[in-house]
Amino acid sequence: MNTNFLRKGKTWLLVVLFLFVGISSARAEIELWGEKLTLTGFVRHQLVYNMGEKNPYNTNPNVLAVPPGSDTGYDVQDDKNWCNLSRSWLITELNFKPNDTFRLYTKARFIWDQTTNLDDDLYDYDAITLSTPHYGSTLRAGHDNHATAEIWEIYGDIDIGNLWLRVGKQQIVWGEMVSARILDVVNPLDKSWHFQWEPEEFENIRIPQWMIRGVYNIEQNAIPWLEELYVEAFYNPGDIVPTNDPQIGNAYRQNYKLEAEWGGFYNLAETHDRHGDDEYGCRIGYKIGQFAGTFNYASLYHDDAMTRSGPFMGPATVVEDFYPSVDVFGLSLNYAFDHPMSTVVTIEGALTKDEPWYDNTSGTPFPAIDFVKKDTFRYAINFQRFSNILPKQPFMNVVFQYQGLIVEDNDDVKWTPGPPTTAGNKNNIVEDIANDAFVLSLSQDFAYKTYKATCVTIWQPDGAYRINPGFKYSPGDNWRFEIYANWWGGSAFDGANKGYLNYFYYQDEIMTRITYQF
Amino acid sequence: MKTLKTKYNCSFTVLLISLLLILPCPGVLKGAQIPSPEDVVARKAALPTIEDLTGGKVKKGDIIDKNNVDVVKEWLTPGCLEAVNQGMVLIMGTNSGCDEGVPKEFVELTAKNKGKAVMDTTGAVYYEKIGTPWPGGRPYPEPKNGLETMANMKYGIGVDDFQARGVLRFVNKKGKVYKSFGLESTQIWCSGRKYQPPLGTVPEYEGTLFRRTSMLTHPIEIKGQGQFSIRYYDDAKKYDTGFTYFPAYKRTLRISSTTWQDNIAGSDLIYGDSQGFNEPFVDWEFKLLGTNYVLLPEHKSPFPYLDDKGNVDPKVKFDLGFKWPRLGWAVFPMHVVEATPKIKHVYGKKMIFVSSDPYTNATDLCELVDIYDRQMKLWKLYCPHNGDWVKDKGFVVPFGVFMADLQAQHTTSYWFKIQPNSNLRPGSACFKYLLSHGR
């Protein structure tokens, strides 16, 4: 039996190896029907080793009625896990381009997550969760806790003269900032597996939605002084998906689960998700001399659930989750200084009208929960320069950024549904200028892009930081070997304010990634 | 009498010495008939062949390698000579005929506008008076200084637009291709248009020289990474504008002016090496050192080096693995320009060999470039894979280029197919292109 099994296994392996050998000897893109239909993609395994601590949000927070260690199902993890993530991917991108006018693109993902199989200290959570149970629009036939196959993106492009249309499940990204989503507000995020601001990974974190998007390029001088003028608009007819949060047990869990089913004293009566509602937005891009910028507007729904409770009635307290509508008004403006500065300066700002925040006033005494709407302004200034630091090597991309957040009547709101600041809980304070941070991002290729070193450092003056160094080895067309680290630390607000990086102190980790691309 | 006798004796002696010299070296006599490169450029004389220049020692079809390179080294650039010593092998090829590189309309336009170019103090070239854009054709058929020579490249290009699509291949010291990137680019001229309406300058784009897009097409890691840039008519008055699109972030970013100096996908080529020299002229000083006969890859190859899909024909031979393509080389009269950066730059200087008007090509006037590092040591050789003749349109364009790092002995070979004059709209090179062609 064993021999047969091995033989079968080897046959399978040989077929796979044969395919890969065939692929590697061809050009990097596989032509299925000449240049009209091409296939590309990669096979990847990534393993994340936990250098931090046991995730506190997978245990009882002690402030609840249920005593620690009680057998309620809430204490899902007793010991620190060593593995934060072990996940294998097969991603394929299929391009059908019969002519210059039309293109059809699909990106399919096959995911196998072995995290809980490898680490017995982890609760067997659903690693491939969805933020809503609307399977039809996700193009995911189904999944178990460890594996899924889905079409992540699928869209058709029509490019006629000055007009370009994209219809389908897609990502729309506005703005130019690193490590901050000022204008990148259209798509929600999948935080359920690995929330690292690594570019390639971010493609698989931002959740595509069914939308129609159009860009119209306006001919030069249609409006005096304005060059490179274009108008972009999108419309989402109802595929509204909120943030995908990690399930209980997941090493990336970011908050306590306070529902009664998990040992808390709230009963979630209803989630008012926005599936079926519509979202839309537009932006105008322009250039005046060496200034270039955009004006943006979007009518959206808040990506994160905001909870509202009825009167506190102990374990029978009823809560409901809401996703309030928000209007986002934004702008970006950049200027390219030529020699000797050779630096691009970009500013970005977004005013969110009536953004929901948790109510900090005495009208909603803890543990009752309510939220109020406040105008919120996010902003950043970014300096970017390609610099020749090492002789005869590619340029280093140096980015320095400052970002912050201003909330109307900040004293009246708090970060979480937890105790109000008026009760002396400084961890929930929303400051006059909150979330402010300095970011330094360095990226240097070596030896014909065979090696790449990166480091993103974020420092928050209130006393928090994140350091994210990385190293990549790409010896040829196909294989890539990468290692990244994530260190979170500082003492701001005792590591208990979600707006500060030290909140994620338990997520210190080292990630390795091996990729075979074709 | 005595004086007359002495005179006869003297004449006899001179004649005897001359015969003694000439008889063993008949090529010397022929050499005396070699026209000057200046006369060839001025169309007063025919272009000599390598056989003429070497007095018959080297003939068409001969192979030149490091063992016999001495016989032609006088007509090789230092970069080419070093490449031969590192293993490059040359086949002596065929000279071009006069005015074969560009269409008839271009030659006629050059003749019609001869003497009407005026240069601003910034180096910008205008027609008859400052402010009137140059309508097309070569502004300085017989350039007198470095700026005029380079102005031929900037304002006197032989096409209205081109699309190039190909593969960058990284070749290591052992000649192994270990990495490749797909790259396509488009450049559309808004001024000096010669063939496709609107001729001259495109309305609404008066201040623009060209608009350019480039896009990496594979592997998946960088597929869809693109750039869109604008070169203004007078880059001293208005510096380039550039944007890039990062497919992983799915967003467009403004890029800084140093990007011209950064490597294309990590290769030996920097963005400013496109077409031999593609950086803003305001950042460089140009000095014309003279006009010389130079060996460079022949303009018309004996067979197409690439098939319609862009694959290299198996008949193309390579030396030292895939490092050096064995191309046909021929003699051309070239203007030698020393280009020195005025700004902090990765290069110390570029020795640019600019093709002269009668023996030119449509897209790449800077046909050979020897590049020196900041310590003024020979660093790189830029060399086109010349030979693509778009016969129906009368263009000579390259099948690509290679850039050899002569110090690290690493080469980037960029084979591409150029499609000139596709009647592209200047407005098609824009933000929309980055979004629609990006991933």
Chai-1 contact restraints between the chains, C-beta under 6 A:
chainA,res_idxA,chainB,res_idxB,connection_type,confidence,min_distance_angstrom,max_distance_angstrom,comment,restraint_id
A,A28,B,H218,contact,1.0,0.0,6.0,A-B,restraint_1
A,A28,B,P219,contact,1.0,0.0,6.0,A-B,restraint_2
A,E29,B,H218,contact,1.0,0.0,6.0,A-B,restraint_3
A,T40,B,I220,contact,1.0,0.0,6.0,A-B,restraint_4
A,F42,B,I220,contact,1.0,0.0,6.0,A-B,restraint_5
A,D159,B,S436,contact,1.0,0.0,6.0,A-B,restraint_6
A,W164,B,K432,contact,1.0,0.0,6.0,A-B,restraint_7
A,W164,B,S436,contact,1.0,0.0,6.0,A-B,restraint_8
A,Q171,B,K250,contact,1.0,0.0,6.0,A-B,restraint_9
A,V173,B,K250,contact,1.0,0.0,6.0,A-B,restraint_10
A,V173,B,R251,contact,1.0,0.0,6.0,A-B,restraint_11
A,E176,B,L253,contact,1.0,0.0,6.0,A-B,restraint_12
A,P199,B,A248,contact,1.0,0.0,6.0,A-B,restraint_13
A,P199,B,Y249,contact,1.0,0.0,6.0,A-B,restraint_14
A,E200,B,A248,contact,1.0,0.0,6.0,A-B,restraint_15
A,E203,B,A248,contact,1.0,0.0,6.0,A-B,restraint_16
A,V215,B,K432,contact,1.0,0.0,6.0,A-B,restraint_17
A,N217,B,C430,contact,1.0,0.0,6.0,A-B,restraint_18
A,N217,B,K432,contact,1.0,0.0,6.0,A-B,restraint_19
A,Q220,B,E204,contact,1.0,0.0,6.0,A-B,restraint_20
A,N221,B,E204,contact,1.0,0.0,6.0,A-B,restraint_21
A,Y230,B,F431,contact,1.0,0.0,6.0,A-B,restraint_22
A,N334,B,R254,contact,1.0,0.0,6.0,A-B,restraint_23
A,A336,B,R254,contact,1.0,0.0,6.0,A-B,restraint_24
A,A336,B,S256,contact,1.0,0.0,6.0,A-B,restraint_25
A,D338,B,Y239,contact,1.0,0.0,6.0,A-B,restraint_26
A,D338,B,S257,contact,1.0,0.0,6.0,A-B,restraint_27
A,H339,B,I343,contact,1.0,0.0,6.0,A-B,restraint_28
A,S342,B,S256,contact,1.0,0.0,6.0,A-B,restraint_29
A,S342,B,S257,contact,1.0,0.0,6.0,A-B,restraint_30
A,S342,B,T258,contact,1.0,0.0,6.0,A-B,restraint_31
A,T343,B,S256,contact,1.0,0.0,6.0,A-B,restraint_32
A,V344,B,R254,contact,1.0,0.0,6.0,A-B,restraint_33
A,V344,B,S256,contact,1.0,0.0,6.0,A-B,restraint_34
A,R385,B,S256,contact,1.0,0.0,6.0,A-B,restraint_35
A,F386,B,S256,contact,1.0,0.0,6.0,A-B,restraint_36
A,F386,B,T258,contact,1.0,0.0,6.0,A-B,restraint_37
A,F386,B,T259,contact,1.0,0.0,6.0,A-B,restraint_38
A,F386,B,D262,contact,1.0,0.0,6.0,A-B,restraint_39
A,N388,B,V346,contact,1.0,0.0,6.0,A-B,restraint_40
A,P394,B,N263,contact,1.0,0.0,6.0,A-B,restraint_41
A,P394,B,G266,contact,1.0,0.0,6.0,A-B,restraint_42
A,F395,B,D262,contact,1.0,0.0,6.0,A-B,restraint_43
A,D445,B,G266,contact,1.0,0.0,6.0,A-B,restraint_44
A,Y448,B,F170,contact,1.0,0.0,6.0,A-B,restraint_45
A,Y448,B,G266,contact,1.0,0.0,6.0,A-B,restraint_46
A,K449,B,G266,contact,1.0,0.0,6.0,A-B,restraint_47
A,G476,B,Y178,contact,1.0,0.0,6.0,A-B,restraint_48
A,G476,B,K179,contact,1.0,0.0,6.0,A-B,restraint_49
A,D477,B,K179,contact,1.0,0.0,6.0,A-B,restraint_50
A,D477,B,S180,contact,1.0,0.0,6.0,A-B,restraint_51
A,Q517,B,P219,contact,1.0,0.0,6.0,A-B,restraint_52
A,Q517,B,I220,contact,1.0,0.0,6.0,A-B,restraint_53
